[in-house]
Amino acid sequence: MSRRALNVDHEVEDAMMRQVGARLRFERLEARLSQKALGALIGVTNIQIGCYETGATPLPLARAVLLAGALDIDVRRLLPSADDLPTGHRRRVEEYPELIALYRQLNERSRSRVRQLAEQLIDQGGVQGAS
């Protein structure tokens, strides 16, 4: 199977970063911490915390774990759900588990055929954002 670059849906990515940031800000305010105080707890500046909170900078997983520890919360509270995505993208995300479950029910021969079909569709331009 050949490797292909994945199309990143930047609208979804940006929406998720903003949601993570909003959740981080909410939890920081609930903990009654300033950006400076929270940053000091994990070794970053208040400016970096502000960038995470606005979604201007992606929040690395390791840093999210540190922030959750400093805020005494489960890191999952910082993560967005499908409900947080723009309306047009929710169905796409919600159908992934369904597609995976269907794929797992296939025998190896059928899985191979599905992979071949997917490669053919991609080669023909049948990808997100293509006309």
Summary of the structure (lengths in Angstrom):
residues: 131
radius of gyration: 19.3
end to end distance: 24.3
largest distance: 56.8
contacts: 305
relative contact order: 0.13
helix: 69%
strand: 0%
